[in-house]
């Protein structure tokens, strides 16, 4: 198998924390590249099922778990044994899960793959990792990376973002392969915000699809979503150019147009008339966009950032409004410039 730059020693395992679909896909990707993997998950029954059946039946049914992956429930062993740790835990569980092993994380490379925001603090996952392990080296992996397609070997590209260039090179080395290309970015905050914010808009896109709205409408929603999320991220210090890349428009397109996206599936169920609780129950997994929408609306109002789609989706999920009402209000609003960062001269 071809090597791509710096390679970890054969004896040094890599840890993947989280037994969901993306954690499983990343573990397989690492194993495919010849890396020994310790795959930690909380549920001992899930560990046993993987050992017995050679697949993760709950999250990636039909995908064979490759040799070289050891599923386990011993978190302390996983983090002590590895220098590179991929964190694929739900945003609501990350802090609580890792706090008990905070001391063992010092000096480690921690790569967040979770696209979410902590509700009370409005902190991104990499910022939570910094709180827990201030001496760790932190990176973020994000992009148009549907877990099942990654696991099935579909050609995929992603972004590793960190101010630590050596970290980026090391993560590229262990993940880069014939079906998975990894680009680097120094804008960790922008890359991570792109991954977290697009989940919200994917719910709206799923609703529009279920209600049979036209392609023009879907295109309008996705494009205005990109404008909103970029406007918000720049207000918080991100580089607007980051949103022209894989972690911005790339991730937004795939999440808003694919039935494999968890957030899209929740939106589609809502568009079919299910309640939010019923839609989430049908999915059976965490849809980060549902967790993000409340805190995002509140933060946008605090910063006075114009985000009509976020306000509208919040009204749909929690205030009894309909998607048609929200789109109608959008169409009646005062027209703005198309792209915020290009001066509208000549008007």
N, C-alpha and C positions, 0 to 999 in steps of 0.2 A: 504494500500500500504506500502511496506517495506521502512524503512528509512535507509540511508547509511551514517552513521557518523553524522557530524554537520549539523543541519537543520536551515534554516532561519526562523524568526518568521512569523506567518501567515499574519500579517498586512503589512509586508515589501515587496513591489513588487520588482521584478527584471526587469530591462529595457533591451530591445533588440533594437538596432538601426540599421535599414536597412530592407527594405521590400522585398528583393530578396529571392531566394530559400533557401539559408542557414540560413538567419535570421529567416525565417518562420519556418524552421525545428527545429531550436534551441528553438524558442518560444514554439512550440508544445511540445518539449521534457521537457522543464521546467514545463509547465502546467500539463503534464502527471505525473510529480513527485510532484504535489500538490503546485507548486509555482504560486502566482499571477504574471502576466506578463503585462508590459506596452510595446507594440510593436510599436515603432515609425517608420514612413515612411514619405517621403516628399509629396507624391501625395495624395491629399484629395479624388480623385476619387478611388484610390486603397483602401483607408480606408473605403470608403462607400461601395465598392464592397464586401469587406470582411465582413462588418457588415450585408449586405443584403443577401449574398450567403453562408456565413460560410466557404469560402475557398479563397485562393489567386489565382485567375484564370490566372493571367499573368505568374506566376513563378512556382506554384505547383498545377496545375489544378487537381482536383479530390481528393486532400488531405483536409480533414475536419479540420478546425481550432477549437481547443478544447476550452471549456468554461474556463474562468479564464484568457483569453488573451484579453486585450483591445487594439485594434488598434487606433492610434492617430497621429496627425500631430504637436502636441505641444511638441517640443523638450525640452524646458525648464522645463516643468512639468515632463517629463519622467526622466530626469537626476536628478532633485531635489528630486523626490520621492523615488529613488532607491539608495541603497548602492553598489549593484553589477550591472554592466552594460556590456553587451556583444555588441561589436562593429562589425557589419557585413556590412560595407559600402565599396563600390569600392575604390581601392587605390587612384584613381584620385580625389575622392570627399571627402575623410576623413578629411583632414585638414580644408578645407573650411567649411564643415558642422559643425564641432565641435568647431571651434575657437570662435563663438559667445557665447558659454556656458562654456568657459574655466574655469571661476571662480567657477562655480557650480560643477566642476569635482574634485576639491581638496579633497583629502582624500578618494575618491571613489575607488572601485576595478574596473578596466577597463580591459576587456578581449578581445583582438583582435582575430577575426576569419578570417580576410582578408589575403589571400595569395598573396601578391604583394609587389612591391617596388616603391617608389616615384621617378618619372623620373628625376627631376632636382638634387635632393640631394642624391640619392641612399640610402635613409633611409627606413628601414623596418617600418611596421605599428606601432609596439610598440614604436619605437623611435620617430615617429611623435606624438604618444600619450604623450610621455614624454616631447616633446617640448611644446605641448598645455597645459598639466596639470602636471607640474613637481612634484607636491605634491601628485599625485595619486599613487595607487598601481597597477602595470602593470603585466599582464600575457598574454600568447598566447595559444590559442587552435588550434591544428593542428593534422592532421592524415588522413588516408584513409577514408574520410567521404563524400561520395556523398550525396548531400542534399536529393534527392528523396528517397534514400534507408533509410536514417536516419528517414525521415518523415513516411515511410511505416513500420518502426519497424524492419528492417533487423538488425541482430546482428552486432554491430559496436563497434570499440574501437578507442579512441582518446588519445591525450596527452595534459595535461595542463602544461605549462612550465613557471616557474618564480623562481627567487632567493628567493621569499617570500613564505616560506613553509606554513604559515597559509592561504595565498591566495589559494594555490594549494588544500589544504584540503577543503576549503569552496566551491571552484568550483566543486571539486569531489562530495561534498555533494549534491549540487543542480542539477547536471547533471547525476550523476551515477544512473542507473536504470536497469531493467531487460533486456533491449535491447541495452543499451549504457554504455560501460565500459570506465572509464577515468583513465589513468595512469599519473604519475607525473614525471617531469624532472626539473633539475636545470639549464639546458642549453637552456635558452630562445632563445638566438641568433641562435644556431644550429637548433632548432626545427622550428623557424620561417623562416630561410633560406631554409630549406628543403621544406617547403610548398610553398615558392615563386618560387624557382628554378625549381621544377619539372613541373610547368605549361608549361615552354618552350619546354621541351622534349615531353610532351603530344601532342603538335602540330605536331611534327615530326612523332610520333607514329601513329597518325590519318592519316597522309599522306601515310605512309607505308602500312597501312591497306587498304586504298582506292585503292592503286596501286597494290594490290594483292601480296605484298612481302611475302616471306616465314616466317615460325615461327622462323627459325634460325636467320634470319635477324632482326626480331622484338626483339628477345632475346638479340642479340648483341647490338642493339641500346639502350635498357633499361639498360643493364649492364654497357655499356660505359657511359651512361648518369649518372648513380650513381657514377662512378669514377670521372667524371667531376665535378659534383655538390659538392661532398665531398672535392675534391682538392681545389675548389674555397672557400668553407666555412671555411676550416681549415686555409687557407691563411688569412682570416678575423678574426680568433680567435675561431672558433667553435670546438667542440670535435668531432673527426671523428667517434667515437662510436655511437653518436646520429643517424647517418645515417644508422645504422643497425636496427633501430627500426621503430615504426609505422610512425613517422613523416618524415623518410627518405625513405628507400626502400619500406615500406608499402604504403605510399602515392604515390610514383613513380609508383608502379605496377598498382594500381587501376586507376590512372589517365591516364596511357599509354595503358591501355587495355580495358577500358570501353567506350561504345558509349554514356553513360550518362554524361561523363566528357565534360564540355564546351570547354576546350582547344582541346581535342581529336576531338570534332565535327568540330571545325574550321579547324584543320588539315585535316580531312576527306574531307571536302568540297574543300579545296585546292587541294587535291589529285584527286578529280573528275574534276578539271579544272577551278573551280571558282577563281575569283580574291580575294585578301585579303578583300577588301571592301565588296564584295558580300558574302563571307563566314561569316563575322562578322554580316552583315545585316540578313542573314538567321538565325543565332543563336538568335538574339534579346536580348542578355545579354552581360555583360562584360566578355571577356576572358582575364584573367590577363596576360597570357603568351605573348600575342601580345604587351601589354604595357611594359613587362619586358625585351623582347629580345634586344631592342636597348640599354638600359642602361646597361644590363648585358655584352654585347659584349664590350662596351666602358670601363667598369670597369675591365673586365678580361684583356684587353690590357694594361691598366694602371698598373695592378698588375703583368703583365707578367705571367699569369696563362694559361696553355695550355688547351684550350677548343674548339677542332675542331668541335664538333657538334653545339655549339652555333654560331661559326663563319659560319658554313655551313647553318644553319637555317636562320641566318640574310641574307646571300646571296640569299636564296630562296625567302624570303619575300620581300626584298627591292633591290636586285641587279639582278634579272632575272635569277638566277641559277635554276637547277632542283634537285629533291631529288636524282635521279640516279647519277648525277654528284657529289653531295656531298658525297654519300656513296662510289663512285668510288675513290674519293680523300682520303677518310678515309682508304680504303683498301690498297692504295699505299703508305700511310705514313709510316715512320720508326716505326717498332714495339717497344712498350714500355713494361715495366713490367705490369703484370695484375692488381695487387693491390698496389697502391702507398705506403701504410704504412707497407708493408711487404718487407724486403730486398730481392732482387733477388740474393741470394748467389749461387755460383756454376756455374755461366755463364762465 
